[in-house]
Amino acid sequence: MEIDERDRSEDTEEIITLDGKDLKLCSVEEYIRSTGCAVSTYCITFQAVAPETNRIGSLQTFRSQVCELAYGRFCLNCLARPLGETKKNIKLTDDILDAGMELDFILREYCDSKLPLEEDPFNDDTGRFYVLDKSQIEDNAWILLYLELVVARSFRNHITHGLTSLKILKVAMEIPRSPGVSVNMGLDAYDATFYISYKDFCKARVGKEVDRIALVRRILDPQLEILRLGGYTLSSQTIKPSNTMDAGSF
Protein backbone atom coordinates (compact mmCIF):
# COMPACT_ATOMS: atom_id res chain seq x y z
CA MET A 1 0.00 0.00 0.00
CA GLU A 2 1.15 3.53 -0.73
CA ILE A 3 0.46 5.96 2.10
CA ASP A 4 0.52 9.70 1.60
CA GLU A 5 -0.45 12.11 4.38
CA ARG A 6 -0.77 15.70 3.29
CA ASP A 7 -2.54 18.88 4.23
CA ARG A 8 -4.81 20.13 1.48
CA SER A 9 -6.24 23.12 3.32
CA GLU A 10 -5.89 25.35 0.29
CA ASP A 11 -8.38 23.24 -1.70
CA THR A 12 -11.64 24.65 -0.36
CA GLU A 13 -13.82 24.75 -3.45
CA GLU A 14 -14.84 21.11 -3.79
CA ILE A 15 -18.47 20.50 -2.85
CA ILE A 16 -19.73 17.09 -1.83
CA THR A 17 -23.23 16.01 -0.89
CA LEU A 18 -24.34 13.88 2.05
CA ASP A 19 -28.05 13.33 2.78
CA GLY A 20 -28.91 16.39 0.72
CA LYS A 21 -26.39 18.67 2.44
CA ASP A 22 -23.67 20.56 0.62
CA LEU A 23 -20.29 20.26 2.29
CA LYS A 24 -17.05 22.08 1.54
CA LEU A 25 -13.82 20.06 1.45
CA CYS A 26 -11.31 21.61 3.86
CA SER A 27 -8.39 19.19 3.96
CA VAL A 28 -7.22 15.70 3.06
CA GLU A 29 -5.74 14.03 6.13
CA GLU A 30 -4.67 10.69 4.69
CA TYR A 31 -4.50 9.14 1.22
CA ILE A 32 -3.84 5.43 0.72
CA ARG A 33 -3.64 3.71 -2.65
CA SER A 34 -3.40 -0.05 -3.06
CA THR A 35 -0.62 -1.49 -5.23
CA GLY A 36 0.20 -4.82 -6.84
CA CYS A 37 -3.01 -5.08 -8.86
CA ALA A 38 -4.13 -3.76 -12.26
CA VAL A 39 -7.00 -1.87 -10.63
CA SER A 40 -6.54 0.23 -7.51
CA THR A 41 -8.49 0.99 -4.37
CA TYR A 42 -8.16 4.39 -2.72
CA CYS A 43 -8.88 5.07 0.96
CA ILE A 44 -9.11 8.77 1.76
CA THR A 45 -9.65 10.48 5.11
CA PHE A 46 -10.74 14.10 4.79
CA GLN A 47 -12.40 16.94 6.67
CA ALA A 48 -15.40 18.91 5.45
CA VAL A 49 -17.71 21.62 6.75
CA ALA A 50 -21.10 23.03 5.81
CA PRO A 51 -20.53 26.25 3.78
CA GLU A 52 -23.01 28.23 5.89
CA THR A 53 -21.06 27.31 9.04
CA ASN A 54 -17.45 27.36 7.87
CA ARG A 55 -16.06 27.21 11.42
CA ILE A 56 -13.18 25.04 12.62
CA GLY A 57 -15.33 23.63 15.43
CA SER A 58 -17.86 22.43 12.86
CA LEU A 59 -15.39 20.31 10.91
CA GLN A 60 -16.46 16.72 10.33
CA THR A 61 -14.07 13.92 9.43
CA PHE A 62 -15.01 11.41 6.74
CA ARG A 63 -13.50 8.18 5.46
CA SER A 64 -14.08 7.30 1.81
CA GLN A 65 -13.23 4.28 -0.31
CA VAL A 66 -12.99 4.49 -4.10
CA CYS A 67 -12.58 1.29 -6.13
CA GLU A 68 -11.66 1.07 -9.80
CA LEU A 69 -13.99 -1.33 -11.60
CA ALA A 70 -11.93 -1.56 -14.79
CA TYR A 71 -8.30 -1.02 -15.74
CA GLY A 72 -7.37 2.07 -17.74
CA ARG A 73 -10.88 3.55 -17.76
CA PHE A 74 -12.91 6.01 -15.72
CA CYS A 75 -15.11 3.44 -13.98
CA LEU A 76 -15.43 3.71 -10.19
CA ASN A 77 -17.61 2.90 -7.24
CA CYS A 78 -17.41 5.11 -4.18
CA LEU A 79 -18.51 5.00 -0.56
CA ALA A 80 -18.06 7.72 2.07
CA ARG A 81 -19.18 7.93 5.70
CA PRO A 82 -18.40 10.09 8.73
CA LEU A 83 -15.41 8.60 10.55
CA GLY A 84 -16.55 6.32 13.34
CA GLU A 85 -20.09 5.92 12.03
CA THR A 86 -21.17 2.31 12.02
CA LYS A 87 -22.41 0.71 8.84
CA LYS A 88 -26.13 0.48 8.30
CA ASN A 89 -27.57 -2.80 9.49
CA ILE A 90 -28.43 -4.26 6.09
CA LYS A 91 -28.82 -7.96 5.52
CA LEU A 92 -26.82 -8.68 2.39
CA THR A 93 -29.10 -11.11 0.64
CA ASP A 94 -28.24 -12.78 -2.66
CA ASP A 95 -30.66 -10.43 -4.41
CA ILE A 96 -28.88 -7.34 -3.05
CA LEU A 97 -25.44 -8.69 -3.96
CA ASP A 98 -26.61 -9.74 -7.44
CA ALA A 99 -28.13 -6.30 -8.00
CA GLY A 100 -24.84 -4.65 -7.03
CA MET A 101 -22.86 -6.83 -9.44
CA GLU A 102 -25.40 -6.06 -12.17
CA LEU A 103 -24.92 -2.32 -11.64
CA ASP A 104 -21.13 -2.76 -11.83
CA PHE A 105 -21.61 -4.64 -15.10
CA ILE A 106 -23.91 -1.94 -16.52
CA LEU A 107 -21.33 0.75 -15.77
CA ARG A 108 -18.39 -1.24 -17.18
CA GLU A 109 -20.35 -1.95 -20.36
CA TYR A 110 -21.19 1.74 -20.72
CA CYS A 111 -17.55 2.79 -20.25
CA ASP A 112 -16.37 0.21 -22.78
CA SER A 113 -18.81 1.31 -25.49
CA LYS A 114 -17.36 4.73 -26.38
CA LEU A 115 -19.96 5.00 -29.11
CA PRO A 116 -20.27 8.21 -31.16
CA LEU A 117 -23.44 10.15 -30.41
CA GLU A 118 -26.32 9.47 -32.78
CA GLU A 119 -28.29 12.44 -31.44
CA ASP A 120 -27.31 15.90 -30.28
CA PRO A 121 -28.20 15.99 -26.56
CA PHE A 122 -28.11 19.80 -26.56
CA ASN A 123 -30.60 20.17 -29.43
CA ASP A 124 -33.33 17.60 -29.00
CA ASP A 125 -37.09 17.87 -29.44
CA THR A 126 -38.00 14.35 -28.32
CA GLY A 127 -37.88 14.99 -24.57
CA ARG A 128 -35.12 12.44 -24.13
CA PHE A 129 -32.60 15.02 -22.87
CA TYR A 130 -32.80 17.92 -20.45
CA VAL A 131 -30.52 20.91 -21.08
CA LEU A 132 -29.33 22.68 -17.93
CA ASP A 133 -29.40 26.44 -17.78
CA LYS A 134 -26.37 28.50 -16.79
CA SER A 135 -27.40 28.94 -13.16
CA GLN A 136 -27.85 25.19 -12.68
CA ILE A 137 -24.33 24.58 -13.95
CA GLU A 138 -22.89 27.27 -11.70
CA ASP A 139 -24.84 26.17 -8.61
CA ASN A 140 -23.80 22.52 -8.85
CA ALA A 141 -20.03 22.31 -8.46
CA TRP A 142 -20.09 18.52 -8.82
CA ILE A 143 -20.63 18.94 -12.57
CA LEU A 144 -17.15 20.43 -12.92
CA LEU A 145 -15.82 17.69 -10.64
CA TYR A 146 -17.32 15.03 -12.94
CA LEU A 147 -15.62 16.69 -15.91
CA GLU A 148 -12.26 16.88 -14.15
CA LEU A 149 -12.47 13.22 -13.14
CA VAL A 150 -13.28 11.91 -16.61
CA VAL A 151 -10.60 14.06 -18.26
CA ALA A 152 -7.94 13.15 -15.68
CA ARG A 153 -8.72 9.44 -16.02
CA SER A 154 -9.05 9.46 -19.82
CA PHE A 155 -5.76 11.33 -20.26
CA ARG A 156 -3.85 9.98 -17.26
CA ASN A 157 -0.51 10.27 -19.10
CA HIS A 158 -1.04 14.03 -19.38
CA ILE A 159 -2.27 14.78 -15.86
CA THR A 160 0.84 16.89 -15.14
CA HIS A 161 -0.61 19.51 -17.48
CA GLY A 162 -3.38 20.21 -14.97
CA LEU A 163 -7.09 20.81 -15.44
CA THR A 164 -7.35 24.60 -15.31
CA SER A 165 -7.65 24.72 -19.10
CA LEU A 166 -11.16 23.19 -19.04
CA LYS A 167 -14.17 25.41 -19.79
CA ILE A 168 -17.74 24.08 -19.62
CA LEU A 169 -19.98 25.29 -22.46
CA LYS A 170 -23.22 23.32 -22.11
CA VAL A 171 -24.57 20.43 -20.05
CA ALA A 172 -27.42 18.04 -20.80
CA MET A 173 -28.67 15.03 -18.89
CA GLU A 174 -30.59 11.86 -19.64
CA ILE A 175 -32.28 9.41 -17.26
CA PRO A 176 -31.84 5.89 -18.73
CA ARG A 177 -34.08 4.14 -16.16
CA SER A 178 -32.16 0.88 -16.05
CA PRO A 179 -33.78 -2.22 -14.55
CA GLY A 180 -33.11 -2.54 -10.83
CA VAL A 181 -32.40 1.18 -10.32
CA SER A 182 -34.95 3.31 -8.49
CA VAL A 183 -36.23 6.20 -10.58
CA ASN A 184 -35.63 9.61 -9.04
CA MET A 185 -36.12 12.59 -11.33
CA GLY A 186 -34.21 15.86 -11.44
CA LEU A 187 -30.51 16.55 -11.03
CA ASP A 188 -30.43 14.09 -8.12
CA ALA A 189 -31.61 11.17 -10.26
CA TYR A 190 -30.15 7.87 -9.06
CA ASP A 191 -29.32 6.80 -12.63
CA ALA A 192 -28.37 9.60 -15.01
CA THR A 193 -26.04 10.28 -17.90
CA PHE A 194 -24.51 13.75 -18.18
CA TYR A 195 -23.30 15.18 -21.49
CA ILE A 196 -20.80 17.97 -20.86
CA SER A 197 -19.74 20.10 -23.82
CA TYR A 198 -16.43 21.76 -23.02
CA LYS A 199 -13.24 23.27 -24.37
CA ASP A 200 -9.83 21.92 -23.42
CA PHE A 201 -7.11 24.41 -24.30
CA CYS A 202 -4.30 22.01 -23.39
CA LYS A 203 -2.81 21.10 -26.79
CA ALA A 204 -0.48 18.53 -25.24
CA ARG A 205 -3.57 16.62 -24.16
CA VAL A 206 -6.01 16.96 -27.07
CA GLY A 207 -4.04 18.49 -29.93
CA LYS A 208 -6.31 20.53 -32.20
CA GLU A 209 -9.52 18.86 -30.96
CA VAL A 210 -10.20 21.63 -28.45
CA ASP A 211 -13.99 21.28 -28.63
CA ARG A 212 -14.98 18.09 -26.83
CA ILE A 213 -17.80 16.35 -25.03
CA ALA A 214 -17.58 14.28 -21.85
CA LEU A 215 -20.11 11.54 -21.16
CA VAL A 216 -20.49 10.62 -17.49
CA ARG A 217 -22.86 7.94 -16.16
CA ARG A 218 -23.87 8.15 -12.50
CA ILE A 219 -25.61 5.28 -10.72
CA LEU A 220 -26.48 5.65 -7.04
CA ASP A 221 -27.52 2.72 -4.89
CA PRO A 222 -29.51 4.45 -2.11
CA GLN A 223 -29.82 1.24 -0.09
CA LEU A 224 -26.10 0.49 0.18
CA GLU A 225 -25.13 4.18 -0.28
CA ILE A 226 -22.71 3.33 -3.08
CA LEU A 227 -22.08 5.83 -5.87
CA ARG A 228 -20.88 4.57 -9.24
CA LEU A 229 -19.29 6.92 -11.78
CA GLY A 230 -17.90 6.19 -15.22
CA GLY A 231 -17.52 7.65 -18.66
CA TYR A 232 -15.28 8.86 -21.44
CA THR A 233 -14.60 11.85 -23.69
CA LEU A 234 -15.12 12.38 -27.42
CA SER A 235 -14.39 15.04 -29.99
CA SER A 236 -17.37 17.33 -30.57
CA GLN A 237 -17.16 16.39 -34.23
CA THR A 238 -18.93 13.15 -33.32
CA ILE A 239 -22.15 15.10 -32.60
CA LYS A 240 -24.58 15.56 -35.46
CA PRO A 241 -25.47 19.25 -35.99
CA SER A 242 -29.10 20.22 -35.49
CA ASN A 243 -31.30 23.18 -34.69
CA THR A 244 -30.83 25.01 -31.41
CA MET A 245 -33.20 24.22 -28.54
CA ASP A 246 -33.89 26.19 -25.39
CA ALA A 247 -33.21 24.65 -22.02
CA GLY A 248 -35.81 22.04 -21.14
CA SER A 249 -37.55 21.26 -17.89
CA PHE A 250 -37.94 18.26 -15.65
Phi, psi and omega in degrees: 000140173263129181242131182222111177256126183209151176269128181240039186298335183285343181269090186244013185258350181288134179245128176240163183237134177221117181053039177084001181259139175272131180234144180259126177291127181255317182199153172257120184270323182208141180225119181236129178239131179287152178229170177088008180220153181298322177254150185247158171239135182243129175246121187233128173254127184215164178245142181218162181214151175291132184304325182288341179267297175052040177243147182302321181293346182262005180297141176235135182264135181237154172238127180238152175230126180240124182244130173284132180265346181207146182282136173073012180226160175277094185207100191228154161237146192225145178217132179220138178216154172302138182299129180093347179286133180284153179292150177297141181282086182244127177281115184279087178283167178300324180296318180294316180294319178296321179296320178296317178295326178294320178294321175300318180295317179301316182291317179299318179296320178296315182293329180284337188294307182046045182279142173295151183284128178273343178228153177273110183292343182267351180220081187225135180246017181263349183084004181289325184246154172241127181263122181286146174273173187300319182294325178294323178293317182289328184276352182238089186296341181293339178296314177296322178299317177302315180297314181298321180295313183290325178290314181299321182282325181285332181237051187296337179283351181241019185295338180294344180281351177079177185237011181287349182274002182273136178225118179284132178258305181215156177222133174232158179224156179223142178251102186292330181059061179287151177300137178088357179248126179297139181273124177223115188280172178086186182296341180267016181306137182295324179235113183210147173247131180250132178250113186246109175277129185209166173249138175238108185273009178273101183293330179296336183267316188238358181067230181271353182276066184292321180277119187221171175224134177255135177247120183233123177260130178240126177232119181250128174262098185292339181285312180266355179059042178251129178256130177247133180227139177197163178164193183199174179239153179223160171289144179296345179292347179280351180270132177287132178291145177205181183288152182287142179233142177289163179301139183273198179214155181285000000 
